């Protein structure tokens, strides 16, 4: 079973394998799990791209890309299909190391939407117990949260 890591951590693992570079690396999601895009000066990009492809091949079976909080919210909102104006929030909620690091909350909604919300939340929690909070600012209470309203 692969370990689940943030895009930032996977980038660091790749850089460990290929060494220093002036190229920009971006780890993103694709249908097979994740991929790395290389950008920078054209003479170095070709060399670095080959090294990155070799590093990816070595890491793919060992490392999976962690879902970002915004991506999880988008999936939850799409599965729930709440009424216009109804908000859904995904919040940082880790209490113990064995716990998931997020919880989902919603504004009041009709029973059909609530049923979809509960089912989708449970399934997403099973698939993604940990989400990447990189780039999500902490609120007044010190926790991170992302909200979407339709």
QUINOR-V252094 format. One record per backbone hydrogen bond with DSSP energy under -1.0 kcal/mol. CO is the residue of the C=O (numbers start at 1). NH is the residue of the N-H. Records with the same first field share a line. If there is no record, write none. Layout:
BEGIN
CO: NH / NH
END
This chain:
BEGIN
3: 64
5: 66
6: 10
7: 11
8: 12
9: 13
10: 14
11: 15
12: 16
13: 17
14: 18
15: 19
24: 39
26: 37
28: 35
30: 33
35: 28
37: 26
39: 24
41: 45
42: 46
44: 48
45: 49
46: 50
47: 51
48: 52
49: 53
50: 54
51: 55
52: 56
53: 57
54: 58
55: 59
56: 60
59: 62 / 63
62: 3
64: 5
67: 132
68: 72
69: 73
70: 74
71: 75
72: 76
73: 77
74: 78
75: 79
76: 80
77: 81
83: 86
86: 150
87: 107
88: 148
89: 105
90: 146
91: 103
96: 99
103: 91
105: 89
110: 114
111: 115
112: 116
113: 117
114: 118
115: 119
116: 120
117: 121
118: 122
119: 123
120: 124
121: 125
122: 126
123: 127
124: 128
129: 101
132: 69
133: 136
139: 142
143: 139
144: 92
146: 90
148: 88
END
